[in-house]
Amino acid sequence: MTIHFYKYQGTGNDFVMIDNRVSLWQLSEAQIQAICERRTGIGADGLILLENDPEADFRMIYYNADGKESSMCGNGGRCITAFAHHLGIIDAKTTFRAIDGMHEALIQEGIISLHMKDVSTIDHQKNYTILDTGSPHLVIFIDDVASVNVFEEGRKYRQLPAFMPKGINVNFVQQQGEKLMVRTYERGVEAETLSCGTGVTAAAIAHSKLDLGTFKIPIQTPGGALEVSFRKTSAHTADNIWLIGPADFVFEGNIKLG
């Protein structure tokens, strides 16, 4: 079969997009892995199907590069919003369904603002924070994020028995003035990605520690700049969370799958 695809990226986090409203492709894990393979396929951190939804503008089905359907992807949510706009499904705002529920998104001069799910539990520990921003994240603050071996250290934490069998995403974070520098090891990709939307969201919220109020935190990832805004009315919860940044079309084409 031959499938028409689109490639999008959000601060270096890249995705293969397929308009699945009519064809209703059913792709196997092996086929998704082949599509996402960087040397022999299109190359991507994940694959996203845009499908019809009876209660929203569209539905987002997200698969990691390992071929398995995954939890929420923040940058993927911003990219599928740009994709839906390209297809003429939406104008400047949308409501769509993802695996963790409904999301709102806004488009303003190429910047996509994505409303993330509320965080109901923030587990603050002395040297780390654990929270779920649509995907589970471990946030570790360090002094020099540029020097950390994200692949080796991230894989070590990701596979700790406490986080199994599903594992956890691991974020290494350094404060630099008012900005946070964030590098992320993503489960499912099983490597460092240039940016992780749910990861930078987790890092921003973890950075607020026990403080209350309204926050807007600039983030720098290896793939580019993002912002996260949110509100905390208690030390261990967060709401009105928005992930803000660019999402860009890269190219489109056809791929033939066996």
NUFI-919651 format. One line per 5 residues: number of its first residue (from 1); their letters; for each residue x, y, z of C-alpha. Coordinates in nm, 2 decimals, always signed. Layout:
// residues N
NUM> A> X Y Z | ...
***
This chain:
// residues 258
1> MTIHF> +0.00 +0.00 +0.00 | +0.11 +0.36 -0.07 | +0.04 +0.62 +0.20 | +0.05 +1.00 +0.15 | +0.22 +1.16 +0.45
6> YKYQG> +0.33 +1.50 +0.59 | +0.63 +1.58 +0.80 | +0.61 +1.84 +1.08 | +0.84 +1.94 +1.36 | +0.81 +2.14 +1.68
11> TGNDF> +1.15 +2.27 +1.81 | +1.32 +1.97 +1.66 | +1.07 +1.71 +1.78 | +0.96 +1.56 +1.45 | +0.65 +1.36 +1.34
16> VMIDN> +0.51 +1.19 +1.04 | +0.14 +1.30 +1.00 | -0.12 +1.10 +0.81 | -0.47 +1.23 +0.73 | -0.67 +0.92 +0.83
21> RVSLW> -1.02 +1.06 +0.81 | -1.11 +0.86 +0.49 | -0.85 +0.58 +0.44 | -0.86 +0.45 +0.80 | -0.51 +0.29 +0.77
26> QLSEA> -0.44 +0.03 +1.03 | -0.06 +0.02 +1.07 | +0.13 -0.25 +1.24 | +0.41 -0.18 +1.50 | +0.66 -0.30 +1.24
31> QIQAI> +0.53 -0.06 +0.97 | +0.54 +0.24 +1.21 | +0.89 +0.15 +1.31 | +0.99 +0.13 +0.94 | +0.83 +0.47 +0.88
36> CERRT> +1.01 +0.64 +1.17 | +1.35 +0.48 +1.10 | +1.59 +0.76 +1.01 | +1.82 +0.57 +0.78 | +1.57 +0.35 +0.58
41> GIGAD> +1.24 +0.53 +0.64 | +1.10 +0.88 +0.66 | +1.26 +0.94 +1.00 | +1.07 +1.08 +1.30 | +1.03 +1.06 +1.68
46> GLILL> +0.67 +0.95 +1.63 | +0.38 +0.90 +1.39 | +0.04 +1.07 +1.43 | -0.29 +0.99 +1.27 | -0.55 +1.26 +1.23
51> ENDPE> -0.90 +1.10 +1.25 | -1.26 +1.21 +1.28 | -1.42 +1.26 +1.62 | -1.79 +1.30 +1.68 | -1.74 +1.56 +1.96
56> ADFRM> -1.43 +1.75 +1.85 | -1.27 +1.89 +1.54 | -1.05 +1.58 +1.51 | -0.88 +1.30 +1.71 | -0.51 +1.26 +1.76
61> IYYNA> -0.37 +0.91 +1.77 | +0.00 +0.91 +1.86 | +0.26 +0.64 +1.82 | +0.62 +0.65 +1.94 | +0.90 +0.55 +1.71
66> DGKES> +0.88 +0.20 +1.86 | +0.54 +0.15 +1.70 | +0.34 +0.15 +2.02 | +0.05 +0.38 +2.09 | +0.17 +0.62 +2.35
71> SMCGN> +0.05 +0.87 +2.61 | +0.01 +1.24 +2.53 | +0.27 +1.42 +2.32 | +0.28 +1.80 +2.37 | +0.48 +1.89 +2.07
76> GGRCI> +0.28 +1.64 +1.86 | -0.04 +1.82 +1.98 | +0.10 +2.15 +1.86 | +0.21 +2.00 +1.53 | -0.12 +1.83 +1.46
81> TAFAH> -0.29 +2.16 +1.52 | -0.08 +2.32 +1.25 | -0.15 +2.01 +1.03 | -0.53 +2.04 +1.08 | -0.50 +2.41 +0.99
86> HLGII> -0.32 +2.31 +0.67 | -0.59 +2.07 +0.58 | -0.86 +2.34 +0.63 | -1.02 +2.16 +0.92 | -0.98 +2.45 +1.16
91> DAKTT> -0.91 +2.82 +1.15 | -0.72 +2.99 +1.44 | -0.85 +2.78 +1.72 | -0.95 +2.42 +1.78 | -1.07 +2.15 +2.03
96> FRAID> -0.94 +1.80 +1.96 | -0.93 +1.47 +2.14 | -0.61 +1.29 +2.24 | -0.55 +0.99 +2.46 | -0.57 +1.20 +2.78
101> GMHEA> -0.89 +1.38 +2.68 | -0.99 +1.70 +2.52 | -0.74 +1.98 +2.43 | -0.78 +2.34 +2.32 | -0.52 +2.50 +2.09
106> LIQEG> -0.47 +2.85 +1.94 | -0.27 +2.96 +1.64 | -0.12 +3.31 +1.64 | +0.13 +3.41 +1.37 | +0.28 +3.06 +1.35
111> IISLH> +0.29 +3.01 +1.73 | +0.08 +2.72 +1.86 | -0.05 +2.74 +2.22 | -0.17 +2.41 +2.35 | -0.39 +2.37 +2.66
116> MKDVS> -0.25 +2.08 +2.85 | -0.43 +1.85 +3.10 | -0.44 +1.96 +3.47 | -0.18 +1.81 +3.70 | -0.34 +1.65 +4.00
121> TIDHQ> -0.03 +1.53 +4.18 | +0.32 +1.68 +4.20 | +0.56 +1.46 +4.40 | +0.83 +1.70 +4.53 | +1.14 +1.52 +4.66
126> KNYTI> +1.48 +1.66 +4.77 | +1.66 +1.59 +4.45 | +1.38 +1.53 +4.19 | +1.01 +1.57 +4.11 | +0.77 +1.33 +3.96
131> LDTGS> +0.45 +1.44 +3.79 | +0.22 +1.34 +3.50 | +0.16 +1.61 +3.23 | -0.02 +1.38 +3.00 | +0.29 +1.15 +3.01
136> PHLVI> +0.48 +1.06 +3.32 | +0.80 +1.25 +3.39 | +1.09 +1.25 +3.62 | +1.25 +1.59 +3.66 | +1.61 +1.62 +3.79
141> FIDDV> +1.78 +1.96 +3.84 | +2.15 +1.96 +3.77 | +2.43 +2.22 +3.75 | +2.55 +2.16 +3.40 | +2.29 +2.02 +3.16
146> ASVNV> +2.53 +2.05 +2.86 | +2.77 +1.79 +3.00 | +2.52 +1.52 +3.11 | +2.51 +1.19 +2.91 | +2.13 +1.20 +2.85
151> FEEGR> +2.13 +0.86 +2.68 | +2.31 +0.67 +2.95 | +2.17 +0.85 +3.25 | +1.82 +0.88 +3.11 | +1.80 +0.51 +3.02
156> KYRQL> +1.92 +0.42 +3.37 | +1.64 +0.62 +3.54 | +1.38 +0.52 +3.28 | +1.43 +0.15 +3.37 | +1.43 +0.17 +3.75
161> PAFMP> +1.20 -0.09 +3.90 | +0.99 +0.18 +4.07 | +0.88 +0.30 +3.72 | +0.83 -0.03 +3.55 | +0.66 -0.18 +3.36
166> KGINV> +0.58 +0.13 +3.15 | +0.88 +0.33 +3.24 | +0.91 +0.71 +3.27 | +1.05 +1.00 +3.07 | +1.35 +1.16 +3.22
171> NFVQQ> +1.43 +1.54 +3.21 | +1.76 +1.70 +3.31 | +1.71 +2.07 +3.39 | +1.94 +2.36 +3.46 | +1.82 +2.71 +3.56
176> QGEKL> +2.00 +2.98 +3.37 | +1.87 +3.32 +3.48 | +1.49 +3.32 +3.43 | +1.52 +3.05 +3.17 | +1.53 +2.67 +3.21
181> MVRTY> +1.76 +2.46 +2.99 | +1.60 +2.12 +2.94 | +1.72 +1.79 +2.78 | +1.49 +1.49 +2.78 | +1.52 +1.11 +2.74
186> ERGVE> +1.19 +0.99 +2.59 | +1.06 +0.64 +2.65 | +0.93 +0.48 +2.33 | +1.19 +0.67 +2.13 | +1.46 +0.53 +2.38
191> AETLS> +1.69 +0.82 +2.31 | +1.73 +1.19 +2.37 | +1.49 +1.40 +2.16 | +1.57 +1.76 +2.06 | +1.26 +1.87 +2.25
196> CGTGV> +0.97 +1.71 +2.45 | +0.65 +1.91 +2.51 | +0.52 +1.72 +2.81 | +0.88 +1.72 +2.94 | +0.93 +2.09 +2.93
201> TAAAI> +0.59 +2.13 +3.08 | +0.69 +1.90 +3.37 | +1.02 +2.09 +3.41 | +0.85 +2.43 +3.44 | +0.60 +2.31 +3.69
206> AHSKL> +0.86 +2.12 +3.90 | +1.07 +2.44 +3.90 | +0.79 +2.63 +4.08 | +0.85 +2.39 +4.38 | +0.60 +2.47 +4.66
211> DLGTF> +0.53 +2.83 +4.53 | +0.18 +2.94 +4.45 | +0.06 +3.18 +4.18 | +0.06 +3.23 +3.81 | +0.38 +3.15 +3.62
216> KIPIQ> +0.52 +3.19 +3.27 | +0.86 +3.02 +3.22 | +1.08 +3.04 +2.91 | +1.24 +2.71 +2.82 | +1.54 +2.63 +2.59
221> TPGGA> +1.57 +2.28 +2.45 | +1.84 +2.16 +2.20 | +1.58 +2.20 +1.93 | +1.46 +2.55 +2.01 | +1.26 +2.78 +2.25
226> LEVSF> +0.93 +2.72 +2.42 | +0.72 +2.88 +2.69 | +0.50 +2.72 +2.96 | +0.24 +2.91 +3.15 | +0.04 +2.77 +3.44
231> RKTSA> -0.14 +2.84 +3.77 | -0.09 +2.68 +4.11 | -0.34 +2.72 +4.39 | -0.18 +2.44 +4.59 | +0.17 +2.32 +4.62
236> HTADN> +0.10 +1.98 +4.47 | -0.14 +2.06 +4.18 | -0.13 +2.28 +3.87 | -0.40 +2.40 +3.62 | -0.45 +2.63 +3.33
241> IWLIG> -0.14 +2.49 +3.17 | -0.03 +2.61 +2.82 | +0.26 +2.49 +2.61 | +0.36 +2.76 +2.37 | +0.59 +2.75 +2.07
246> PADFV> +0.63 +2.71 +1.69 | +0.52 +2.41 +1.48 | +0.64 +2.39 +1.12 | +0.57 +2.19 +0.80 | +0.88 +2.02 +0.67
251> FEGNI> +0.78 +1.83 +0.36 | +0.52 +1.58 +0.22 | +0.54 +1.27 +0.00 | +0.43 +0.91 -0.05 | +0.57 +0.60 +0.11
256> KLG> +0.51 +0.25 +0.00 | +0.47 -0.01 +0.27 | +0.48 -0.39 +0.23
***
